[in-house]
Amino acid sequence: MAGRMAGKVVAVTGAGSGIGRACALRYAAEGAAVVVNDIDPEAAQRVVVEIEKAGGRARANAGDVTKPETSEAIADAAVAAFGRLDVFHNNAGGAMPTPIEATDHARWRRDLDLNLDAVWYGTKAALRVMVPQKRGCILTTSSGAGLGAVHGLSAYGAAKAAVINLMRNVALEYGPKGIRANTICPGTMDTPQLRAWLDAQPGRDRFAGGIPLGRLGLPDEIAHAAVFLASDEASYVTGAALVVDGGIASSMAVPSSD
């Protein structure tokens, strides 16, 4: 398949649904061979089938990315199936809002394990393959919560802020070796996870009204940004945190008189 990712091999974690699925499908549509990871083997395989039905190439590699051996297996699967690894997209993540006083040690560790430690494991696995190649791109899905505080997301936000800095360190240390590293910071995206959270909130119908563009974002809109950062079009972009949030980060909160 021709496209901006033609000839590239991409691995995406947490690609069974939501943003990860959209990115995997977009990478494949742009010509990449894709290793699809998800903790749910059936979800990963469904995305592979979607890619193959559209004429693309993909392999499923299910597993829990909070375990370092999973990321190692993903990198190895890319090389075994397609001969190389050009892009490792650390996308898996998530959390449910919990006030700080209700966040116990176990909850803190769960959020950091998934949203920070897993990115570290993926980055290390990718570098093992990319450094000998002298070329590669590591991309991480952060969040608007990594740029500013969000009620109930202290552990998640701390992890998402940390991965922005981690990618900047990778960009600094490995740029001379031909490796780029960038972060995408999505805003409030219309994913199953966010919908489940919104359904439990009062005034959910007013939520989108607080976004300058007046609506939730779509997973495909993150996927378009991911393709740009992963492609050769972004060959001089590294250490960047690209905000895709409908304008949320550009606005300053003003106390209401209501």
Beta strands, then each sheet from edge to edge (+ up, - down):
strand 1: 9-12
strand 2: 33-36
strand 3: 57-60
strand 4: 87-90
strand 5: 136-141
strand 6: 179-186
strand 7: 241-244
sheet 1: 3+ 2+ 1+ 4+ 5+ 6+ 7+
end
